Amino acid sequence: MIEILISAVLLVILILWLAYKDKFPPPKRILFCVATDEEKISLVKTINRIQQELVKRNIGFDVLVTGTGVMSSTVRLLKHLSSLPNRYYSHILNIGFAGGHFDQRADQRADQRADQRADQRAKWVKVAKIYDMTTPTDFRSPPVILGSDRDGVNLETHVKFVKDVNELRNERNIVDMEAYALAIIAEAYGIGFESYKLVSDSGDSSDYDDATKTTDHPILVLT
């Protein structure tokens, strides 16, 4: 008799769980995606600051180093998400460096370029739209829309470090090598996606290297 009663109670619990499981979403948890260990270390002040705010809001977090490039970031994010329950993360937050604000005028003095790069490093930018530049023009997928153009900048994801403004879809855009792939995966999993970038270079890889060697960057504060 007791066994029958226990079985009945368990059956009722199972039925109630199946009926209401979608009405009680799991606690919010955010995944930070950064490209390299160097970027993670360099942006540790921002990561710590955001994590402190999430703790206050009772939101969990993890940090995933995706590796550089669309192939590495695709494989690592898919592998990570596939090992977890569905809807484990409410949002993916991609933070890191980007190239941009390219200026190829031959008459611009070197010290002016240096001042310009310093100003660029001092500002986080929110990404509004991400363009796929990893495949030939005829086969490119449509851009991922994250917000209105007035709310942020347009980002192009390329397969290599961009040094020539002619490689850009639009010279006003900024460039990285991972965000488009991350955004597409997040969309497929039904996970919210946001991307914030620090402009570290204007087509000069040494600028990027210098940027990742310091933690003295402005701290991104989410609202």
C-alpha positions in Angstrom: 0.0 0.0 0.0 2.8 2.4 0.9 4.6 1.6 -2.3 1.5 2.4 -4.3 1.0 5.7 -2.5 4.6 6.7 -3.1 4.4 5.8 -6.8 1.2 7.9 -7.0 2.8 10.9 -5.4 5.8 10.7 -7.7 3.6 10.4 -10.7 1.7 13.5 -9.7 5.0 15.4 -9.1 6.1 14.3 -12.6 2.9 15.4 -14.2 3.0 18.8 -12.5 6.6 19.3 -13.5 5.9 18.5 -17.1 2.9 20.8 -17.1 4.6 23.8 -15.4 8.3 23.5 -16.2 8.2 26.2 -18.9 6.4 28.6 -16.6 9.3 28.7 -14.2 12.5 29.4 -16.2 15.9 28.5 -14.6 17.8 31.2 -12.7 19.5 33.7 -15.0 23.1 32.9 -15.8 25.4 34.8 -18.2 28.4 33.5 -20.3 31.3 35.8 -21.0 33.0 35.0 -24.3 36.5 36.4 -24.8 38.8 35.4 -27.6 42.1 34.8 -25.9 43.7 34.3 -22.4 45.6 37.5 -23.0 42.3 39.4 -23.6 40.8 37.8 -20.5 43.7 39.0 -18.4 43.8 42.4 -20.0 40.1 43.0 -19.4 40.0 41.5 -15.9 38.9 44.8 -14.3 35.8 44.9 -16.6 35.1 41.2 -16.0 35.4 41.6 -12.2 33.3 44.7 -12.2 30.4 43.1 -14.2 30.6 39.9 -12.1 30.2 41.9 -8.9 27.1 43.5 -10.3 25.7 40.2 -11.4 26.3 38.7 -7.9 24.2 41.6 -6.4 21.4 40.7 -8.9 21.7 37.0 -8.0 22.8 36.2 -11.6 25.4 33.5 -12.2 28.3 33.7 -14.7 31.0 31.7 -16.5 33.9 32.8 -18.7 34.7 31.0 -21.9 37.9 31.6 -23.9 36.8 30.9 -27.4 40.2 31.1 -29.2 40.9 33.4 -32.2 38.8 33.1 -35.4 35.4 31.8 -36.4 36.3 28.1 -36.5 37.8 28.0 -33.0 35.0 30.2 -31.5 32.3 28.1 -33.2 33.7 24.7 -32.0 34.4 25.8 -28.5 31.1 27.6 -27.9 29.1 24.7 -29.4 31.0 22.2 -27.4 30.4 24.2 -24.2 26.7 24.7 -24.8 26.0 21.1 -25.9 27.4 19.9 -22.5 24.8 21.9 -20.5 21.0 21.7 -20.0 18.8 23.7 -22.4 18.4 27.4 -21.5 21.3 27.2 -19.0 22.3 30.7 -20.1 20.0 33.6 -20.5 22.6 35.8 -22.2 26.0 35.6 -23.9 28.2 38.6 -23.5 31.0 39.0 -25.9 33.7 41.5 -24.8 37.1 42.1 -26.3 39.2 44.2 -28.7 38.4 45.3 -32.2 40.2 47.1 -35.0 38.6 50.2 -36.5 38.4 53.8 -37.4 40.9 53.2 -40.2 42.6 56.3 -41.6 44.8 55.7 -44.6 45.7 59.4 -45.5 49.3 59.6 -46.4 49.7 63.2 -45.1 48.5 62.3 -41.6 51.4 62.7 -39.1 52.5 59.8 -37.0 51.9 61.6 -33.7 48.4 62.4 -34.8 47.8 58.7 -35.5 49.1 57.8 -32.1 46.9 60.4 -30.4 43.9 59.1 -32.3 44.7 55.5 -31.3 45.0 56.5 -27.7 41.5 58.2 -27.8 40.1 55.0 -29.4 41.4 52.8 -26.7 39.6 54.9 -24.1 36.1 54.0 -25.1 34.0 50.9 -25.1 31.5 50.7 -28.0 28.3 48.7 -28.1 27.8 46.6 -31.2 24.4 47.1 -33.0 24.9 45.0 -36.1 27.4 42.2 -37.1 28.3 41.5 -40.7 29.7 38.2 -42.0 32.9 38.8 -44.0 34.2 35.3 -43.7 32.9 34.0 -47.0 32.8 35.2 -50.6 30.4 38.0 -51.3 27.8 35.9 -53.1 27.5 33.5 -50.2 27.5 35.8 -47.2 24.7 35.5 -44.7 22.6 38.5 -43.7 23.9 40.6 -40.7 22.9 39.8 -37.2 20.9 42.8 -35.7 21.5 43.5 -32.1 20.1 47.0 -31.9 19.5 50.2 -33.9 22.4 51.9 -35.6 21.9 54.8 -33.3 22.6 52.6 -30.2 25.9 51.3 -31.4 28.4 50.6 -34.1 28.5 48.1 -36.9 31.0 45.2 -36.6 32.5 43.1 -39.3 33.8 39.6 -38.6 36.8 38.7 -40.8 39.0 35.6 -41.0 42.2 37.5 -40.6 43.7 40.7 -39.1 42.5 43.6 -41.3 45.3 46.1 -42.2 43.7 47.7 -45.3 40.6 49.9 -45.2 39.7 48.5 -48.6 38.9 45.2 -47.0 36.1 46.7 -45.0 32.5 46.7 -46.1 32.3 50.2 -44.7 35.4 52.2 -43.5 33.4 53.4 -40.5 32.9 49.8 -39.2 35.0 48.0 -36.6 36.5 44.6 -37.1 37.0 41.4 -35.1 37.3 37.6 -35.9 34.7 35.9 -33.7 31.5 37.8 -33.0 29.4 36.8 -36.0 29.9 33.1 -35.2 29.1 33.6 -31.6 26.0 35.6 -32.4 24.7 33.0 -34.8 25.1 30.2 -32.3 23.4 32.2 -29.6 20.5 32.9 -31.9 20.2 29.2 -32.7 20.1 28.3 -29.0 17.6 31.1 -28.2 20.1 32.9 -26.0 20.3 36.7 -25.8 23.5 38.1 -27.2 25.4 41.4 -26.7 28.8 42.5 -27.8 31.0 45.4 -26.5 34.4 46.2 -28.0 37.4 48.3 -27.2 39.1 49.7 -30.3 42.7 48.7 -29.9 44.2 49.4 -33.3 43.8 51.0 -36.7 45.1 48.1 -38.8 48.4 47.8 -36.8 48.8 44.4 -35.1 51.4 45.8 -32.7 48.7 48.1 -31.3 46.6 45.1 -30.5 49.6 43.4 -28.9 50.3 46.4 -26.7 46.6 46.7 -25.7 46.6 43.1 -24.4 49.7 43.7 -22.3 48.0 46.1 -19.9 45.0 46.0 -17.7 44.7 49.8 -17.6 41.6 50.0 -19.7 38.3 51.8 -19.1 35.8 49.6 -17.2 32.7 48.6 -19.0 29.6 49.2 -16.8 26.4 47.5 -17.9 23.0 49.2 -17.3 
